Amino acid sequence: FQMDSKEKEQNVVDIVDSNPEAVEEFVFYLYKGSLRRTSKPVELMFGLLNLANKYQMNLLIDECMDVFMDMLDVDNVLKIFAVVRKIDHLLCNVSDLIID
């Protein structure tokens, strides 16, 4: 850490607003620069998208959106739309997915 902060002093970052599985995928992405090649439950992807948005990782946001496009079906389209629309700059992408 470059700024004076509790995280720099303790060398620990507490992520309290996510689940352990999403944090594990997030850390994997930080180290490897890509997502694991396994299929992921939609809820895990929601957690990963929220972390990517929180930490302003646009490349990871794009990868999450690609995964959502691949998993999109009539059973989960509204659920995905409801989560992704909370991220303002992604709303147009989700609308495009639904229209296509």
N, CA and C of each residue as an Amber inpcrd file, in Angstrom:
protein
   300
   0.8420000  -1.1770000   0.0000000   0.0000000   0.0000000   0.0000000
   0.8830000   1.2340000   0.0000000   0.4860000   2.2470000  -0.7440000
   1.2990000   3.4410000  -0.8570000   0.8320000   4.5550000   0.0710000
  -0.4310000   4.5720000   0.4290000  -0.9560000   5.6240000   1.2870000
  -0.9240000   5.1580000   2.7450000  -0.8220000   6.1250000   3.6620000
  -0.9120000   5.7700000   5.0690000  -2.3260000   5.3100000   5.3750000
  -2.4440000   4.0880000   5.8470000  -3.7580000   3.5290000   6.1380000
  -3.6000000   2.3700000   7.1120000  -4.7260000   1.9580000   7.6590000
  -4.7270000   0.7950000   8.5530000  -4.2170000  -0.4310000   7.8070000
  -4.6220000  -0.5650000   6.5350000  -4.2080000  -1.7170000   5.7370000
  -2.6980000  -1.7470000   5.5380000  -2.1130000  -0.5710000   5.3110000
  -0.6660000  -0.5150000   5.1250000   0.0550000  -0.8570000   6.4270000
  -0.4500000  -0.3270000   7.5240000   0.1750000  -0.5610000   8.8180000
   0.1040000  -2.0310000   9.2220000  -1.0660000  -2.6570000   9.0160000
  -1.2590000  -4.0440000   9.4430000  -0.9490000  -5.0560000   8.3470000
  -0.8140000  -4.5910000   7.1130000  -0.5840000  -5.4520000   5.9520000
  -1.6990000  -6.4850000   5.7870000  -2.9450000  -6.0370000   6.0670000
  -4.1270000  -6.8880000   5.9850000  -5.2640000  -6.0710000   5.3920000
  -6.0280000  -6.6980000   4.5100000  -7.2290000  -6.0670000   3.9630000
  -8.4230000  -6.9240000   4.3660000  -9.3600000  -6.3280000   5.0840000
 -10.5880000  -7.0280000   5.4640000 -11.6500000  -6.7610000   4.4190000
 -12.1500000  -7.8180000   3.8120000 -13.2540000  -7.7110000   2.8510000
 -14.4570000  -8.3390000   3.5240000 -15.3360000  -7.4990000   4.0310000
 -16.4540000  -7.9990000   4.8320000 -17.7620000  -8.0700000   4.0650000
 -17.7980000  -7.5140000   2.8770000 -19.0500000  -7.4470000   2.1260000
 -19.0980000  -8.4370000   0.9660000 -18.4380000  -9.5810000   1.1470000
 -18.4310000 -10.6020000   0.1050000 -18.2980000 -11.9700000   0.7640000
 -18.5210000 -13.0030000  -0.0380000 -18.3870000 -14.3550000   0.4990000
 -16.9820000 -14.9040000   0.1960000 -16.5290000 -15.8900000   0.9550000
 -15.1720000 -16.4100000   0.7790000 -14.8930000 -16.9470000  -0.6240000
 -15.8730000 -17.5640000  -1.2520000 -15.6600000 -18.1210000  -2.5900000
 -15.3850000 -17.0160000  -3.6080000 -16.1400000 -15.9150000  -3.5250000
 -15.9320000 -14.8010000  -4.4530000 -14.5730000 -14.1450000  -4.2090000
 -14.1940000 -14.0120000  -2.9400000 -12.8900000 -13.4330000  -2.6210000
 -11.7680000 -14.3340000  -3.1440000 -11.9410000 -15.6380000  -3.0180000
 -10.9310000 -16.5710000  -3.5340000 -10.7750000 -16.4130000  -5.0530000
 -11.8850000 -16.3310000  -5.7730000 -11.8170000 -16.1190000  -7.2260000
 -11.1780000 -14.7670000  -7.5570000 -11.5000000 -13.7570000  -6.7570000
 -10.9560000 -12.4150000  -6.9520000  -9.4310000 -12.4360000  -6.7890000
  -8.9590000 -13.0690000  -5.7350000  -7.5140000 -13.1550000  -5.4930000
  -6.8370000 -13.9660000  -6.6010000  -7.4830000 -15.0490000  -7.0340000
  -6.9390000 -15.8250000  -8.1490000  -6.7730000 -14.9200000  -9.3690000
  -7.7890000 -14.1120000  -9.6650000  -7.7210000 -13.2030000 -10.8050000
  -6.5950000 -12.1850000 -10.6230000  -6.4280000 -11.6690000  -9.4120000
  -5.3580000 -10.7010000  -9.1630000  -3.9860000 -11.2910000  -9.4830000
  -3.7890000 -12.5520000  -9.1370000  -2.4920000 -13.1910000  -9.3600000
  -2.3080000 -13.6870000 -10.7820000  -3.3670000 -14.2240000 -11.3920000
  -3.2330000 -14.8660000 -12.6990000  -3.6790000 -13.9920000 -13.8670000
  -4.5360000 -13.0100000 -13.6080000  -5.0020000 -12.1440000 -14.6870000
  -6.1030000 -12.7630000 -15.5290000  -6.6690000 -13.8620000 -15.0620000
  -7.7740000 -14.4990000 -15.7800000  -8.6080000 -15.2970000 -14.7800000
  -9.8040000 -15.6250000 -15.2070000 -10.6780000 -16.4460000 -14.3760000
 -10.3110000 -17.9110000 -14.5480000 -10.6440000 -18.7060000 -13.5610000
 -10.4410000 -20.1470000 -13.6920000 -11.3470000 -20.6780000 -14.7880000
 -10.9740000 -21.7560000 -15.3820000 -11.6930000 -22.3090000 -16.5300000
 -12.8830000 -23.1830000 -16.1440000 -13.2460000 -23.2090000 -14.8910000
 -14.3700000 -24.0340000 -14.4640000 -15.6620000 -23.2280000 -14.5290000
 -16.7810000 -23.9080000 -14.6440000 -18.0620000 -23.2090000 -14.6320000
 -18.3380000 -22.7180000 -13.2110000 -18.9990000 -21.5930000 -13.1200000
 -19.2350000 -20.9690000 -11.8390000 -20.7190000 -20.7140000 -11.6350000
 -21.2090000 -20.9010000 -10.4280000 -22.6120000 -20.5730000 -10.1530000
 -22.8490000 -19.0740000 -10.3340000 -24.0430000 -18.7250000 -10.7160000
 -24.3700000 -17.3250000 -10.9720000 -24.1520000 -16.4760000  -9.7190000
 -24.4250000 -17.0120000  -8.5270000 -24.2390000 -16.2480000  -7.2960000
 -22.7640000 -15.9150000  -7.0620000 -21.8750000 -16.8400000  -7.3980000
 -20.4450000 -16.5740000  -7.2830000 -20.0420000 -15.4440000  -8.2220000
 -20.5770000 -15.4570000  -9.4200000 -20.2620000 -14.4070000 -10.3840000
 -20.7950000 -13.0530000  -9.9200000 -21.9350000 -13.0470000  -9.2430000
 -22.4550000 -11.7960000  -8.6940000 -21.4700000 -11.2280000  -7.6680000
 -20.9650000 -12.0910000  -6.7940000 -19.9970000 -11.6460000  -5.7960000
 -18.7190000 -11.1340000  -6.4350000 -18.2700000 -11.8260000  -7.4570000
 -17.0570000 -11.4220000  -8.1650000 -17.2650000 -10.0940000  -8.8780000
 -18.4210000  -9.9190000  -9.5000000 -18.7350000  -8.6540000 -10.1610000
 -18.7590000  -7.5060000  -9.1560000 -19.3380000  -7.7220000  -8.0020000
 -19.3790000  -6.6730000  -6.9810000 -17.9810000  -6.2950000  -6.5120000
 -17.1060000  -7.2840000  -6.3340000 -15.7260000  -6.9930000  -5.9510000
 -14.9960000  -6.2330000  -7.0550000 -15.1900000  -6.6630000  -8.2820000
 -14.5440000  -5.9860000  -9.4120000 -15.0000000  -4.5370000  -9.4980000
 -16.2640000  -4.2970000  -9.2790000 -16.7840000  -2.9310000  -9.3160000
 -16.2430000  -2.1230000  -8.1350000 -16.2540000  -2.7050000  -6.9470000
 -15.7830000  -2.0150000  -5.7440000 -14.3290000  -1.5730000  -5.8860000
 -13.5030000  -2.4400000  -6.4590000 -12.0820000  -2.1440000  -6.5910000
 -11.7210000  -1.6210000  -7.9930000 -12.7330000  -1.2460000  -8.7560000
 -12.5820000  -0.5940000 -10.0650000 -11.6650000  -1.3760000 -11.0100000
 -11.9430000  -2.6630000 -11.1270000 -11.1650000  -3.5220000 -12.0160000
 -11.9780000  -3.7770000 -13.2820000 -11.8540000  -2.8730000 -14.2320000
 -12.6860000  -2.9160000 -15.4350000 -12.4740000  -4.1690000 -16.2750000
 -11.2560000  -4.6690000 -16.3370000 -11.0260000  -5.8980000 -17.1120000
 -11.7660000  -7.0820000 -16.4960000 -11.7790000  -7.1570000 -15.1820000
 -12.5140000  -8.2350000 -14.5140000 -14.0120000  -8.0420000 -14.6930000
 -14.4810000  -6.8120000 -14.6590000 -15.8980000  -6.5440000 -14.9270000
 -16.2630000  -7.0670000 -16.3120000 -15.4160000  -6.7850000 -17.2930000
 -15.6730000  -7.2660000 -18.6600000 -15.7050000  -8.7900000 -18.7170000
 -14.7950000  -9.4350000 -18.0050000 -14.7870000 -10.9000000 -18.0000000
 -16.0400000 -11.4560000 -17.3340000 -16.4570000 -10.8160000 -16.2580000
 -17.7060000 -11.2400000 -15.5970000 -18.8790000 -11.1040000 -16.5550000
 -18.9340000 -10.0140000 -17.2900000 -20.0190000  -9.8180000 -18.2400000
 -19.9970000 -10.8870000 -19.3260000 -18.8110000 -11.2760000 -19.7690000
 -18.7020000 -12.3530000 -20.7620000 -19.2580000 -13.6640000 -20.2020000
 -18.9430000 -13.9410000 -18.9400000 -19.4600000 -15.1540000 -18.3090000
 -20.9820000 -15.0770000 -18.1970000 -21.5000000 -13.9180000 -17.8080000
 -22.9570000 -13.7570000 -17.7340000 -23.6070000 -13.9800000 -19.0950000
 -22.9910000 -13.4920000 -20.1500000 -23.5540000 -13.6980000 -21.4870000
 -23.6010000 -15.1790000 -21.8330000 -22.5620000 -15.9080000 -21.4370000
 -22.5250000 -17.3440000 -21.7160000 -23.5560000 -18.1260000 -20.9170000
 -23.8380000 -17.6820000 -19.7050000 -24.7600000 -18.4310000 -18.8480000
 -26.2000000 -17.9290000 -18.9260000 -26.4280000 -16.8560000 -19.6510000
 -27.7480000 -16.2470000 -19.7290000 -28.7670000 -17.1940000 -20.3530000
 -29.8850000 -17.3820000 -19.6630000 -30.9910000 -18.1620000 -20.2160000
 -32.3030000 -17.6180000 -19.6620000 -33.4180000 -18.2020000 -20.0670000
 -34.7210000 -17.6780000 -19.6580000 -34.9440000 -17.8190000 -18.1500000
 -34.2420000 -18.7270000 -17.5070000 -34.4250000 -18.9240000 -16.0770000
 -33.6880000 -17.8940000 -15.2180000 -32.6030000 -17.3160000 -15.7470000
 -31.8180000 -16.4110000 -14.9110000 -31.6780000 -14.9940000 -15.4500000
 -32.2970000 -14.6880000 -16.5710000 -32.1030000 -13.3810000 -17.1960000
 -32.5260000 -12.2410000 -16.2760000 -33.6420000 -12.3790000 -15.6020000
 -34.1000000 -11.2930000 -14.7330000 -33.2150000 -11.1500000 -13.4940000
 -32.7390000 -12.2620000 -12.9870000 -31.8370000 -12.2380000 -11.8350000
 -30.5270000 -11.5390000 -12.1920000 -29.9710000 -11.8920000 -13.3370000
 -28.7360000 -11.2480000 -13.7880000 -28.9760000  -9.7620000 -14.0370000
 -30.0660000  -9.4360000 -14.6920000 -30.3900000  -8.0340000 -14.9660000
 -30.5120000  -7.2490000 -13.6650000 -31.1800000  -7.8100000 -12.6680000
 -31.3920000  -7.1130000 -11.3970000 -30.0730000  -6.7950000 -10.6940000
 -29.1180000  -7.7130000 -10.7580000 -27.8270000  -7.4870000 -10.1030000
 -26.9740000  -6.5170000 -10.8950000 -26.8880000  -6.7260000 -12.1910000
 -25.9910000  -5.9210000 -13.0120000 -26.4930000  -4.4900000 -13.1650000
 -27.7900000  -4.2730000 -13.0990000 -28.3020000  -2.9100000 -13.2690000
 -27.9300000  -2.0020000 -12.1040000 -27.5040000  -2.5770000 -10.9850000
 -27.0540000  -1.7740000  -9.8520000 -25.7250000  -1.0870000 -10.1390000
 -25.0380000  -1.5630000 -11.1580000 -23.7730000  -0.9540000 -11.5670000
 -24.0840000  -0.0960000 -12.7890000 -24.1780000   1.2000000 -12.5730000
 -24.6960000   2.1370000 -13.5680000 -24.0800000   1.9910000 -14.9530000
 -22.7800000   1.9360000 -15.0310000 -22.1420000   1.9170000 -16.3430000
 -22.3300000   0.5900000 -17.0800000 -22.8900000  -0.4160000 -16.4340000
 -23.1210000  -1.6990000 -17.1000000 -24.5430000  -1.8550000 -17.6150000
 -25.4350000  -0.9540000 -17.2330000 -26.8370000  -1.1150000 -17.5940000
 -27.0360000  -1.2180000 -19.1030000 -26.3290000  -0.4260000 -19.8630000
 -26.5100000  -0.5010000 -21.3160000 -26.0540000  -1.8420000 -21.8500000
 -25.0020000  -2.4300000 -21.2750000 -24.5370000  -3.7590000 -21.7160000
 -25.5770000  -4.8210000 -21.4440000 -26.2050000  -4.7670000 -20.2880000
 -27.2210000  -5.7660000 -19.9380000 -28.4400000  -5.6040000 -20.8270000
 -28.8410000  -4.3790000 -21.0770000 -29.9810000  -4.1450000 -21.9610000
 -29.7050000  -4.7250000 -23.3420000 -28.4800000  -4.5610000 -23.8220000
 -28.1050000  -5.1370000 -25.1110000 -28.2150000  -6.6520000 -25.0920000
 -27.8250000  -7.2800000 -23.9730000 -27.9020000  -8.7290000 -23.8550000
 -29.3550000  -9.2010000 -23.9690000 -30.2370000  -8.4980000 -23.2790000
 -31.6340000  -8.9190000 -23.2590000 -32.2890000  -8.7100000 -24.6170000
 -31.9480000  -7.6200000 -25.2660000 -32.5350000  -7.3110000 -26.5780000
 -32.0450000  -8.3060000 -27.6300000 -30.7570000  -8.6500000 -27.5660000
 -30.2030000  -9.6000000 -28.5450000 -30.7940000 -10.9640000 -28.3020000
